[in-house]
């Protein structure tokens, strides 16, 4: 597998997944705003921001508690001169259902 590739056990999109929490290893200055979106941005949720430091010795975890087939995460800063560098993102998930009822 090439460096930087992502491995997925099942990426058919039929599974309903509980996105439990998000752990981000990030260095920077300012507040890192976190959001999660469903397919088509129909549902969304804002999470508690991460206050960044130039050097951190731990990776803060944020509760997501989001149930969807697929989700996208947005990490951003909003103020001028805020910057960040992400070293690692870990998303904790659990499969709930293999399909929606009637499928």
C-alpha positions in Angstrom: 0.0 0.0 0.0 1.4 3.4 -0.9 2.4 5.9 1.8 -0.6 8.1 2.8 -3.2 5.6 1.4 -6.3 4.9 3.4 -7.5 1.3 4.0 -11.2 0.7 4.4 -12.7 -2.7 5.3 -15.9 -1.9 3.5 -16.5 1.3 1.6 -19.7 0.5 -0.2 -21.6 3.2 1.7 -24.4 0.8 2.8 -23.4 0.6 6.4 -24.9 2.9 9.0 -22.1 4.0 11.3 -21.9 5.7 14.7 -19.1 8.2 14.6 -18.3 8.3 18.3 -15.3 10.6 18.7 -12.4 12.3 16.9 -8.8 12.6 18.1 -6.6 15.1 16.4 -2.8 15.6 17.0 -2.3 19.2 16.0 0.2 22.0 16.5 -0.5 25.6 15.8 -1.9 28.9 17.2 -5.5 29.8 17.8 -8.7 27.8 18.0 -9.3 24.8 15.6 -13.0 24.7 14.8 -14.4 21.2 14.2 -17.6 20.2 12.3 -19.1 17.0 10.9 -21.5 16.8 8.0 -23.7 14.1 6.5 -24.0 13.2 2.8 -25.2 16.3 1.0 -24.7 18.4 4.1 -28.3 17.7 5.2 -27.3 17.3 8.8 -24.3 18.8 10.6 -22.9 19.2 14.1 -20.4 21.6 15.6 -18.0 20.2 18.1 -16.1 21.9 20.9 -13.0 23.8 19.4 -9.5 22.7 20.2 -7.2 25.4 21.6 -3.9 24.9 19.9 -0.4 25.3 21.2 2.9 25.4 19.3 3.9 22.1 21.0 1.5 19.6 22.6 2.3 16.4 24.3 -1.2 14.9 23.9 -3.9 14.5 21.4 -7.3 15.9 22.5 -10.4 13.9 21.9 -13.7 15.4 20.9 -17.1 13.7 21.2 -18.8 13.4 17.8 -21.9 11.3 18.5 -23.2 11.3 14.9 -25.0 8.4 13.1 -25.0 8.4 9.3 -24.0 6.2 6.3 -21.0 8.5 5.6 -19.7 11.7 7.1 -17.2 14.4 6.3 -15.2 16.4 8.8 -14.2 20.0 8.6 -11.3 21.4 10.5 -10.6 25.1 10.2 -9.5 28.4 11.8 -11.5 31.6 11.5 -9.2 34.4 12.6 -6.4 36.0 10.8 -2.9 34.7 11.4 -4.2 31.5 13.0 -2.4 28.5 11.5 -2.2 24.7 12.2 -0.4 21.6 11.2 -2.2 18.2 11.6 0.0 15.3 12.4 -2.6 12.7 12.9 -6.4 12.2 12.8 -8.1 9.2 14.5 -11.9 8.7 14.0 -13.5 6.2 16.4 -16.5 4.5 14.7 -18.8 1.5 15.2 -21.0 -0.2 12.6 -24.7 -0.1 13.7 -26.6 -1.5 10.7 -25.7 -3.1 7.4 -28.4 -1.2 5.5 -31.5 1.0 6.0 -34.8 -0.9 6.5 -36.4 -1.9 3.3 -33.1 -2.2 1.3 
